[in-house]
Amino acid sequence: MQERIVIDPKIHSGKPIIRGTRVPVTRILGGLAGGMTTEEIMQEYEVSREDILAALNYATELLEEQPEDELMLSLFLNFLTKQALLNPDAELEAYTEAMAAEDEELMAGVELAD
């Protein structure tokens, strides 16, 4: 799946993009975090479901390289994956409340570094 993500210094200052496009991985992740469905992202940015999954996989690989940020990125990716891929038709507000409750449970007793 990683062959779908490329870094080209000539496009977006070398930020990771979806191969064959000028769409940054961060735009895909931001769209998911902002409540867009996979179908909306596919239409808006002309990418495939596999491209969206590759963007999530890329973020997961970054997570594994930076273990000190593991908890926060894990929570973020958990939200993105469930919201966009598993519950594409769910009401965002209700879903966000459920995820916030789950995140509070996971974060109980964890101190975050500044």
RACORJO-V587279 format. One record per residue. OMEGA is omega in whole degrees, -180 to 180 (* if undefined). D_CENTER is the distance of its C-alpha to the mean C-alpha in Angstrom with 2 decimals. Layout:
BEGIN
omega=OMEGA d_center=D_CENTER
omega=OMEGA d_center=D_CENTER
END
This chain:
BEGIN
omega=-176 d_center=15.01
omega=178 d_center=14.74
omega=179 d_center=17.41
omega=-180 d_center=14.99
omega=180 d_center=13.51
omega=175 d_center=16.34
omega=180 d_center=17.45
omega=-178 d_center=20.48
omega=-179 d_center=22.24
omega=-178 d_center=23.64
omega=179 d_center=20.43
omega=177 d_center=18.46
omega=176 d_center=20.30
omega=176 d_center=18.79
omega=-180 d_center=15.10
omega=-180 d_center=13.05
omega=173 d_center=13.23
omega=-178 d_center=13.33
omega=177 d_center=16.89
omega=179 d_center=19.55
omega=170 d_center=17.81
omega=-176 d_center=17.33
omega=179 d_center=13.76
omega=176 d_center=11.65
omega=-179 d_center=8.27
omega=178 d_center=7.64
omega=178 d_center=9.03
omega=-180 d_center=6.82
omega=178 d_center=3.63
omega=177 d_center=6.78
omega=178 d_center=8.24
omega=-180 d_center=6.23
omega=180 d_center=6.73
omega=176 d_center=10.12
omega=178 d_center=11.09
omega=174 d_center=11.31
omega=177 d_center=11.94
omega=180 d_center=11.22
omega=178 d_center=14.83
omega=179 d_center=14.62
omega=179 d_center=11.99
omega=-180 d_center=14.23
omega=-176 d_center=17.23
omega=-173 d_center=16.21
omega=179 d_center=15.00
omega=176 d_center=17.05
omega=-180 d_center=14.51
omega=175 d_center=14.69
omega=179 d_center=12.83
omega=176 d_center=13.13
omega=179 d_center=11.51
omega=177 d_center=8.31
omega=177 d_center=8.69
omega=178 d_center=9.65
omega=177 d_center=6.67
omega=178 d_center=4.88
omega=179 d_center=8.45
omega=178 d_center=8.86
omega=178 d_center=6.63
omega=178 d_center=8.63
omega=176 d_center=11.67
omega=178 d_center=11.43
omega=-179 d_center=11.37
omega=179 d_center=14.46
omega=-176 d_center=16.13
omega=-174 d_center=15.99
omega=-180 d_center=17.22
omega=178 d_center=18.30
omega=-172 d_center=14.83
omega=-176 d_center=14.02
omega=-177 d_center=14.45
omega=179 d_center=12.32
omega=178 d_center=9.25
omega=178 d_center=10.15
omega=180 d_center=10.46
omega=-180 d_center=7.17
omega=176 d_center=5.51
omega=178 d_center=8.63
omega=-178 d_center=8.26
omega=-177 d_center=5.21
omega=-179 d_center=7.08
omega=-176 d_center=10.32
omega=-171 d_center=10.11
omega=-173 d_center=9.02
omega=-177 d_center=10.45
omega=-177 d_center=13.16
omega=-174 d_center=14.37
omega=-178 d_center=14.01
omega=-178 d_center=17.42
omega=175 d_center=17.27
omega=-174 d_center=18.39
omega=-177 d_center=15.61
omega=180 d_center=18.13
omega=-180 d_center=19.36
omega=-180 d_center=16.04
omega=178 d_center=14.97
omega=179 d_center=18.38
omega=179 d_center=18.04
omega=179 d_center=14.78
omega=178 d_center=16.53
omega=178 d_center=19.51
omega=179 d_center=17.72
omega=177 d_center=16.11
omega=179 d_center=19.64
omega=179 d_center=21.07
omega=-175 d_center=18.87
omega=-178 d_center=19.58
omega=177 d_center=23.30
omega=180 d_center=25.37
omega=176 d_center=22.71
omega=179 d_center=23.67
omega=178 d_center=21.15
omega=178 d_center=22.45
omega=* d_center=22.90
END
